[in-house]
């Protein structure tokens, strides 16, 4: 038996949780869950074999075609060789290129990419680092707004109730659910694989325990999803199996039943809501001749009419919470289920009640459903961006492919800028974007594409200049989140891989070459910045008369407990009790059941009240199945896909695709069969898993497998590793939100009878 290490373990933090790490006696890395965490996330076990993995970028690399021919659009991007270079040499080249682009085209021709999930640390936060650098070095950059996770919701919620953080981060909590909720309608489920991650890290995974306590008390959970697995076992939930993308129709059928049977709260609608009569006319069919009855809804969502009626009747006299997962709004017309769920909650009159009302995105992120800290958590200041141009984050390919083209977004008419250079530090668009062949073509239009990366992701392989950066265990930082009571001194555990450097050090050296070092660094080294970021927290604690250790004391101890605010229900609780004194930040100051502002935009794909809008791309004889491309359980997005825990979820190194027995038997597929999933955009290979707990028209695969592109026998682009974004379509949710629609698309599935190509996703491209 191996003797446990006697070396001390240090606290560290990642998006999947706070943990302890250190070297074992034999020099291997060990990780342990934090002892205070009641339900630690096993993703931490991706770390040990990741630090020295062959997929790591060990030295600066430059694409051969860019090095030999200079900047410019290039069809070889993504298929070319890379040449190793020394740091001074590559930084000289990069500084020269930044000066050229700034002089010839201006800062408005530079896109500052980066999605922000690369580190839980408050200082070595790649998105903040690259944006601060571009602001100080060249005067700004074209930015993106909103997120892939919640692009549609982030736009529509302020029109109808308030900002997403007001609705999700300070509203209904897990403690309230455990104590008060009697019925929970979970549209899209409450998948704990999603609720166990958070930017800034989280030390207490509370969700599973709260759900278990609520169920033991008698709370009835309804998992409304095409997959039974979207609810945890602890919920003892009742599965309502719906056709993907049909949730709005089901919600309308529930609303129609509530109204026609007098189960809605007329007084709350009158006192706290705006625009009910217009919506009532739509619901009853006065405006279009189609009553949105349970019978009508059943024909669209696949749920029995009687089941819809009984579901609605089951709310009578109960404390009811309605939750909506991010997944519902990552599809065509994704704004509609977000809005319609709010209307349902308003009809039940329980918004603002403890454990009741509207809990947008509960079970989606570990920040949601928690108490907030009463002292601030610092972050790196990004500086001022002089460039006003922006795009919704999921419209990157559109921007690069259509310079000068127009985009309708949230009442605005935006013109796409002509981007010459993209700078990416943190994030992997070749994981989270849609229609990856289209994205690859878009990046080939650039003059120059620069990437800081720890490993050879699909994004790094499509870059011109790849700079190796450290991963979290190779640098010092501070881990903290406004919704978690533990601040962590993230002490460096290992030396950097190869000649990898911190993003901050890379940008400091670039800034010296550009003559902007003082503006970028403020005269601080990395430790100086950590002290600076810690100080607002220390000062706030001191101002409240609480224990306020110095930075040196905090750094030595490794942890600091932060005080948290009362579970007061936030904005919606205050609004419920005194709507005139505490109006919502909406045009009417009330819940907008209808929105004259949205109606005034004139969008047929997002009218002035929630509505059922059929999908433009439904199943067809050629592509009869819905593909659900959801979040993985074994990794965060695509991070450390080569880690042992992520690898344990694969079969023979490929992702697993789950399907109903009926789908499988019709195609001669059994458990373990290699299958090809395809449509007119591309194809991927995966290993089949047959499961009855699926809607019969659905196949499911997790996102995050690193792109491993080949051509099949017919010349069709195919990911042999199982990345579903090779087949998803790249279009906005609507002209309002322009969010991603990558959650759902239509496909065909067949057994793959040819020799299976080897997976080479982690092999360096040289």
TAVEN-V860822 format. One record per residue. N is the residue number from 1. RES is the residue in one small letter. NEAR is the number of other ideal C-beta (glycine too) atoms within 8 Angstrom. Layout:
n=N res=RES near=NEAR
n=N res=RES near=NEAR
//
This chain:
n=1 res=x near=2
n=2 res=x near=3
n=3 res=x near=5
n=4 res=x near=4
n=5 res=x near=10
n=6 res=x near=4
n=7 res=x near=8
n=8 res=x near=4
n=9 res=x near=10
n=10 res=x near=10
n=11 res=x near=14
n=12 res=x near=15
n=13 res=x near=15
n=14 res=x near=12
n=15 res=x near=12
n=16 res=x near=9
n=17 res=x near=19
n=18 res=x near=13
n=19 res=x near=14
n=20 res=x near=12
n=21 res=x near=13
n=22 res=x near=12
n=23 res=x near=11
n=24 res=x near=10
n=25 res=x near=8
n=26 res=x near=4
n=27 res=x near=5
n=28 res=x near=7
n=29 res=x near=13
n=30 res=x near=11
n=31 res=x near=10
n=32 res=x near=8
n=33 res=x near=9
n=34 res=x near=12
n=35 res=x near=5
n=36 res=x near=7
n=37 res=x near=12
n=38 res=x near=8
n=39 res=x near=10
n=40 res=x near=10
n=41 res=x near=10
n=42 res=x near=6
n=43 res=x near=15
n=44 res=x near=13
n=45 res=x near=10
n=46 res=x near=14
n=47 res=x near=14
n=48 res=x near=12
n=49 res=x near=9
n=50 res=x near=11
n=51 res=x near=13
n=52 res=x near=6
n=53 res=x near=10
n=54 res=x near=6
n=55 res=x near=9
n=56 res=x near=14
n=57 res=x near=16
n=58 res=x near=8
n=59 res=x near=9
n=60 res=x near=14
n=61 res=x near=12
n=62 res=x near=14
n=63 res=x near=15
n=64 res=x near=10
n=65 res=x near=10
n=66 res=x near=14
n=67 res=x near=8
n=68 res=x near=6
n=69 res=x near=7
n=70 res=x near=5
n=71 res=x near=10
n=72 res=x near=6
n=73 res=x near=7
n=74 res=x near=10
n=75 res=x near=5
n=76 res=x near=8
n=77 res=x near=16
n=78 res=x near=9
n=79 res=x near=4
n=80 res=x near=11
n=81 res=x near=7
n=82 res=x near=11
n=83 res=x near=9
n=84 res=x near=6
n=85 res=x near=11
n=86 res=x near=6
n=87 res=x near=10
n=88 res=x near=6
n=89 res=x near=9
n=90 res=x near=13
n=91 res=x near=12
n=92 res=x near=9
n=93 res=x near=11
n=94 res=x near=11
n=95 res=x near=11
n=96 res=x near=8
n=97 res=x near=11
n=98 res=x near=13
n=99 res=x near=9
n=100 res=x near=9
n=101 res=x near=15
n=102 res=x near=12
n=103 res=x near=6
n=104 res=x near=5
n=105 res=x near=9
n=106 res=x near=5
n=107 res=x near=12
n=108 res=x near=10
n=109 res=x near=12
n=110 res=x near=16
n=111 res=x near=12
n=112 res=x near=11
n=113 res=x near=13
n=114 res=x near=13
n=115 res=x near=13
n=116 res=x near=10
n=117 res=x near=10
n=118 res=x near=10
n=119 res=x near=9
n=120 res=x near=12
n=121 res=x near=13
n=122 res=x near=13
n=123 res=x near=12
n=124 res=x near=14
n=125 res=x near=14
n=126 res=x near=16
n=127 res=x near=13
n=128 res=x near=10
n=129 res=x near=14
n=130 res=x near=18
n=131 res=x near=15
n=132 res=x near=14
n=133 res=x near=12
n=134 res=x near=15
n=135 res=x near=14
n=136 res=x near=10
n=137 res=x near=12
n=138 res=x near=11
n=139 res=x near=8
n=140 res=x near=11
n=141 res=x near=14
n=142 res=x near=14
n=143 res=x near=11
n=144 res=x near=9
n=145 res=x near=7
n=146 res=x near=12
n=147 res=x near=8
n=148 res=x near=12
n=149 res=x near=8
n=150 res=x near=12
n=151 res=x near=20
n=152 res=x near=16
n=153 res=x near=17
n=154 res=x near=12
n=155 res=x near=15
n=156 res=x near=15
n=157 res=x near=14
n=158 res=x near=10
n=159 res=x near=10
n=160 res=x near=11
n=161 res=x near=13
n=162 res=x near=10
n=163 res=x near=8
n=164 res=x near=11
n=165 res=x near=7
n=166 res=x near=14
n=167 res=x near=14
n=168 res=x near=15
n=169 res=x near=12
n=170 res=x near=8
n=171 res=x near=16
n=172 res=x near=14
n=173 res=x near=10
n=174 res=x near=11
n=175 res=x near=10
n=176 res=x near=13
n=177 res=x near=18
n=178 res=x near=12
n=179 res=x near=11
n=180 res=x near=10
n=181 res=x near=15
n=182 res=x near=10
n=183 res=x near=13
n=184 res=x near=15
n=185 res=x near=12
n=186 res=x near=18
n=187 res=x near=14
n=188 res=x near=13
n=189 res=x near=13
n=190 res=x near=18
n=191 res=x near=14
n=192 res=x near=10
n=193 res=x near=8
n=194 res=x near=12
n=195 res=x near=16
n=196 res=x near=14
n=197 res=x near=13
n=198 res=x near=12
n=199 res=x near=9
n=200 res=x near=14
n=201 res=x near=16
n=202 res=x near=15
n=203 res=x near=13
n=204 res=x near=10
n=205 res=x near=14
n=206 res=x near=12
n=207 res=x near=15
n=208 res=x near=12
n=209 res=x near=10
n=210 res=x near=13
n=211 res=x near=16
n=212 res=x near=9
n=213 res=x near=10
n=214 res=x near=15
n=215 res=x near=12
n=216 res=x near=6
n=217 res=x near=8
n=218 res=x near=6
n=219 res=x near=11
n=220 res=x near=9
n=221 res=x near=15
n=222 res=x near=13
n=223 res=x near=15
n=224 res=x near=12
n=225 res=x near=15
n=226 res=x near=12
n=227 res=x near=13
n=228 res=x near=10
n=229 res=x near=7
n=230 res=x near=12
n=231 res=x near=15
n=232 res=x near=9
n=233 res=x near=5
n=234 res=x near=8
n=235 res=x near=12
n=236 res=x near=6
n=237 res=x near=9
n=238 res=x near=7
n=239 res=x near=10
n=240 res=x near=12
n=241 res=x near=9
n=242 res=x near=14
n=243 res=x near=11
n=244 res=x near=12
n=245 res=x near=9
n=246 res=x near=11
n=247 res=x near=14
n=248 res=x near=14
n=249 res=x near=13
n=250 res=x near=16
n=251 res=x near=15
n=252 res=x near=15
n=253 res=x near=18
n=254 res=x near=14
n=255 res=x near=15
n=256 res=x near=16
n=257 res=x near=15
n=258 res=x near=14
n=259 res=x near=13
n=260 res=x near=7
n=261 res=x near=8
n=262 res=x near=5
n=263 res=x near=10
n=264 res=x near=11
n=265 res=x near=9
n=266 res=x near=6
n=267 res=x near=7
n=268 res=x near=11
n=269 res=x near=14
n=270 res=x near=8
n=271 res=x near=7
n=272 res=x near=12
n=273 res=x near=13
n=274 res=x near=10
n=275 res=x near=13
n=276 res=x near=11
n=277 res=x near=6
n=278 res=x near=12
n=279 res=x near=13
n=280 res=x near=10
n=281 res=x near=9
n=282 res=x near=13
n=283 res=x near=12
n=284 res=x near=10
n=285 res=x near=10
n=286 res=x near=6
n=287 res=x near=6
n=288 res=x near=5
n=289 res=x near=3
n=290 res=x near=6
n=291 res=x near=8
n=292 res=x near=15
n=293 res=x near=10
n=294 res=x near=14
n=295 res=x near=8
n=296 res=x near=14
n=297 res=x near=18
n=298 res=x near=13
n=299 res=x near=5
n=300 res=x near=11
n=301 res=x near=12
n=302 res=x near=9
n=303 res=x near=11
n=304 res=x near=6
n=305 res=x near=10
n=306 res=x near=7
n=307 res=x near=9
n=308 res=x near=16
n=309 res=x near=10
n=310 res=x near=8
n=311 res=x near=11
n=312 res=x near=13
n=313 res=x near=10
n=314 res=x near=9
n=315 res=x near=10
n=316 res=x near=6
n=317 res=x near=2
n=318 res=x near=8
n=319 res=x near=12
n=320 res=x near=15
n=321 res=x near=17
n=322 res=x near=14
n=323 res=x near=16
n=324 res=x near=12
n=325 res=x near=16
n=326 res=x near=12
n=327 res=x near=9
n=328 res=x near=13
n=329 res=x near=17
n=330 res=x near=17
n=331 res=x near=14
n=332 res=x near=13
n=333 res=x near=12
n=334 res=x near=18
n=335 res=x near=16
n=336 res=x near=13
n=337 res=x near=14
n=338 res=x near=16
n=339 res=x near=12
n=340 res=x near=14
n=341 res=x near=15
n=342 res=x near=13
n=343 res=x near=13
n=344 res=x near=14
n=345 res=x near=13
n=346 res=x near=15
n=347 res=x near=12
n=348 res=x near=14
n=349 res=x near=10
n=350 res=x near=12
n=351 res=x near=15
n=352 res=x near=11
n=353 res=x near=10
n=354 res=x near=10
n=355 res=x near=12
n=356 res=x near=13
n=357 res=x near=15
n=358 res=x near=15
n=359 res=x near=13
n=360 res=x near=15
n=361 res=x near=16
n=362 res=x near=15
n=363 res=x near=15
n=364 res=x near=11
n=365 res=x near=11
n=366 res=x near=13
n=367 res=x near=12
n=368 res=x near=13
n=369 res=x near=14
n=370 res=x near=12
n=371 res=x near=10
n=372 res=x near=10
n=373 res=x near=14
n=374 res=x near=9
n=375 res=x near=11
n=376 res=x near=8
n=377 res=x near=14
n=378 res=x near=12
n=379 res=x near=8
n=380 res=x near=11
n=381 res=x near=5
n=382 res=x near=8
n=383 res=x near=9
n=384 res=x near=5
n=385 res=x near=11
n=386 res=x near=8
n=387 res=x near=11
n=388 res=x near=4
n=389 res=x near=10
n=390 res=x near=8
n=391 res=x near=15
n=392 res=x near=14
n=393 res=x near=12
n=394 res=x near=14
n=395 res=x near=11
n=396 res=x near=15
n=397 res=x near=13
n=398 res=x near=12
n=399 res=x near=15
n=400 res=x near=12
n=401 res=x near=9
n=402 res=x near=8
n=403 res=x near=9
n=404 res=x near=6
n=405 res=x near=8
n=406 res=x near=7
n=407 res=x near=13
n=408 res=x near=8
n=409 res=x near=11
n=410 res=x near=8
n=411 res=x near=7
n=412 res=x near=6
n=413 res=x near=6
n=414 res=x near=11
n=415 res=x near=9
n=416 res=x near=13
n=417 res=x near=11
n=418 res=x near=8
n=419 res=x near=13
n=420 res=x near=11
n=421 res=x near=16
n=422 res=x near=12
n=423 res=x near=12
n=424 res=x near=15
n=425 res=x near=15
n=426 res=x near=15
n=427 res=x near=15
n=428 res=x near=11
n=429 res=x near=12
n=430 res=x near=14
n=431 res=x near=16
n=432 res=x near=13
n=433 res=x near=16
n=434 res=x near=13
n=435 res=x near=14
n=436 res=x near=15
n=437 res=x near=10
n=438 res=x near=12
n=439 res=x near=15
n=440 res=x near=12
n=441 res=x near=10
n=442 res=x near=12
n=443 res=x near=13
n=444 res=x near=11
n=445 res=x near=8
n=446 res=x near=13
n=447 res=x near=8
n=448 res=x near=13
n=449 res=x near=13
n=450 res=x near=13
n=451 res=x near=12
n=452 res=x near=13
n=453 res=x near=14
n=454 res=x near=10
n=455 res=x near=11
n=456 res=x near=12
n=457 res=x near=12
n=458 res=x near=11
n=459 res=x near=14
n=460 res=x near=12
n=461 res=x near=10
n=462 res=x near=11
n=463 res=x near=14
n=464 res=x near=10
n=465 res=x near=16
n=466 res=x near=12
n=467 res=x near=13
n=468 res=x near=16
n=469 res=x near=15
n=470 res=x near=13
n=471 res=x near=9
n=472 res=x near=14
n=473 res=x near=12
n=474 res=x near=13
n=475 res=x near=13
n=476 res=x near=9
n=477 res=x near=13
n=478 res=x near=14
n=479 res=x near=15
n=480 res=x near=15
n=481 res=x near=12
n=482 res=x near=11
n=483 res=x near=12
n=484 res=x near=15
n=485 res=x near=9
n=486 res=x near=13
n=487 res=x near=13
n=488 res=x near=15
n=489 res=x near=12
n=490 res=x near=15
n=491 res=x near=10
n=492 res=x near=9
n=493 res=x near=11
n=494 res=x near=9
n=495 res=x near=4
n=496 res=x near=10
n=497 res=x near=12
n=498 res=x near=9
n=499 res=x near=9
n=500 res=x near=13
n=501 res=x near=12
n=502 res=x near=10
n=503 res=x near=15
n=504 res=x near=11
n=505 res=x near=9
n=506 res=x near=13
n=507 res=x near=13
n=508 res=x near=11
n=509 res=x near=10
n=510 res=x near=14
n=511 res=x near=16
n=512 res=x near=8
n=513 res=x near=9
n=514 res=x near=11
n=515 res=x near=6
n=516 res=x near=9
n=517 res=x near=9
n=518 res=x near=7
n=519 res=x near=9
n=520 res=x near=13
n=521 res=x near=10
n=522 res=x near=6
n=523 res=x near=5
n=524 res=x near=8
n=525 res=x near=6
n=526 res=x near=13
n=527 res=x near=7
n=528 res=x near=9
n=529 res=x near=12
n=530 res=x near=14
n=531 res=x near=9
n=532 res=x near=9
n=533 res=x near=13
n=534 res=x near=12
n=535 res=x near=10
n=536 res=x near=11
n=537 res=x near=15
n=538 res=x near=13
n=539 res=x near=9
n=540 res=x near=11
n=541 res=x near=13
n=542 res=x near=9
n=543 res=x near=6
n=544 res=x near=9
n=545 res=x near=4
n=546 res=x near=7
n=547 res=x near=4
n=548 res=x near=7
n=549 res=x near=9
n=550 res=x near=6
n=551 res=x near=11
n=552 res=x near=6
n=553 res=x near=8
n=554 res=x near=14
n=555 res=x near=10
n=556 res=x near=6
n=557 res=x near=9
n=558 res=x near=10
n=559 res=x near=9
n=560 res=x near=9
n=561 res=x near=7
n=562 res=x near=14
n=563 res=x near=10
n=564 res=x near=8
n=565 res=x near=8
n=566 res=x near=4
n=567 res=x near=8
n=568 res=x near=6
n=569 res=x near=13
n=570 res=x near=9
n=571 res=x near=11
n=572 res=x near=15
n=573 res=x near=12
n=574 res=x near=12
n=575 res=x near=14
n=576 res=x near=11
n=577 res=x near=7
n=578 res=x near=7
n=579 res=x near=11
n=580 res=x near=5
n=581 res=x near=6
n=582 res=x near=9
n=583 res=x near=10
n=584 res=x near=10
n=585 res=x near=7
n=586 res=x near=15
n=587 res=x near=7
n=588 res=x near=7
n=589 res=x near=7
n=590 res=x near=11
n=591 res=x near=13
n=592 res=x near=14
n=593 res=x near=13
n=594 res=x near=12
n=595 res=x near=12
n=596 res=x near=9
n=597 res=x near=9
n=598 res=x near=13
n=599 res=x near=11
n=600 res=x near=8
n=601 res=x near=11
n=602 res=x near=5
n=603 res=x near=11
n=604 res=x near=4
n=605 res=x near=8
n=606 res=x near=13
n=607 res=x near=8
n=608 res=x near=9
n=609 res=x near=13
n=610 res=x near=10
n=611 res=x near=8
n=612 res=x near=9
n=613 res=x near=9
n=614 res=x near=5
n=615 res=x near=9
n=616 res=x near=5
n=617 res=x near=7
n=618 res=x near=7
n=619 res=x near=8
n=620 res=x near=7
n=621 res=x near=3
n=622 res=x near=5
n=623 res=x near=10
n=624 res=x near=9
n=625 res=x near=13
n=626 res=x near=16
n=627 res=x near=16
n=628 res=x near=13
n=629 res=x near=14
n=630 res=x near=10
n=631 res=x near=10
n=632 res=x near=13
n=633 res=x near=6
n=634 res=x near=10
n=635 res=x near=14
n=636 res=x near=9
n=637 res=x near=12
n=638 res=x near=12
n=639 res=x near=10
n=640 res=x near=9
n=641 res=x near=12
n=642 res=x near=12
n=643 res=x near=14
n=644 res=x near=9
n=645 res=x near=12
n=646 res=x near=16
n=647 res=x near=9
n=648 res=x near=7
n=649 res=x near=10
n=650 res=x near=13
n=651 res=x near=7
n=652 res=x near=6
n=653 res=x near=7
n=654 res=x near=15
n=655 res=x near=13
n=656 res=x near=14
n=657 res=x near=15
n=658 res=x near=12
n=659 res=x near=16
n=660 res=x near=13
n=661 res=x near=9
n=662 res=x near=7
n=663 res=x near=14
n=664 res=x near=13
n=665 res=x near=8
n=666 res=x near=6
n=667 res=x near=10
n=668 res=x near=7
n=669 res=x near=13
n=670 res=x near=8
n=671 res=x near=6
n=672 res=x near=6
n=673 res=x near=12
n=674 res=x near=11
n=675 res=x near=15
n=676 res=x near=13
n=677 res=x near=16
n=678 res=x near=13
n=679 res=x near=11
n=680 res=x near=3
n=681 res=x near=11
n=682 res=x near=14
n=683 res=x near=14
n=684 res=x near=18
n=685 res=x near=16
n=686 res=x near=13
n=687 res=x near=14
n=688 res=x near=16
n=689 res=x near=9
n=690 res=x near=11
n=691 res=x near=9
n=692 res=x near=5
n=693 res=x near=7
n=694 res=x near=13
n=695 res=x near=13
n=696 res=x near=7
n=697 res=x near=11
n=698 res=x near=15
n=699 res=x near=14
n=700 res=x near=14
n=701 res=x near=16
n=702 res=x near=14
n=703 res=x near=16
n=704 res=x near=14
n=705 res=x near=16
n=706 res=x near=14
n=707 res=x near=13
n=708 res=x near=12
n=709 res=x near=7
n=710 res=x near=8
n=711 res=x near=6
n=712 res=x near=9
n=713 res=x near=4
n=714 res=x near=4
n=715 res=x near=5
n=716 res=x near=9
n=717 res=x near=10
n=718 res=x near=15
n=719 res=x near=17
n=720 res=x near=13
n=721 res=x near=15
n=722 res=x near=15
n=723 res=x near=16
n=724 res=x near=12
n=725 res=x near=15
n=726 res=x near=17
n=727 res=x near=14
n=728 res=x near=14
n=729 res=x near=9
n=730 res=x near=11
n=731 res=x near=5
n=732 res=x near=12
n=733 res=x near=17
n=734 res=x near=14
n=735 res=x near=10
n=736 res=x near=17
n=737 res=x near=20
n=738 res=x near=15
n=739 res=x near=19
n=740 res=x near=13
n=741 res=x near=16
n=742 res=x near=14
n=743 res=x near=10
n=744 res=x near=13
n=745 res=x near=13
n=746 res=x near=12
n=747 res=x near=13
n=748 res=x near=10
n=749 res=x near=14
n=750 res=x near=8
n=751 res=x near=10
n=752 res=x near=10
n=753 res=x near=3
n=754 res=x near=5
n=755 res=x near=3
n=756 res=x near=9
n=757 res=x near=7
n=758 res=x near=5
n=759 res=x near=9
n=760 res=x near=6
n=761 res=x near=10
n=762 res=x near=11
n=763 res=x near=8
n=764 res=x near=7
n=765 res=x near=7
n=766 res=x near=5
//
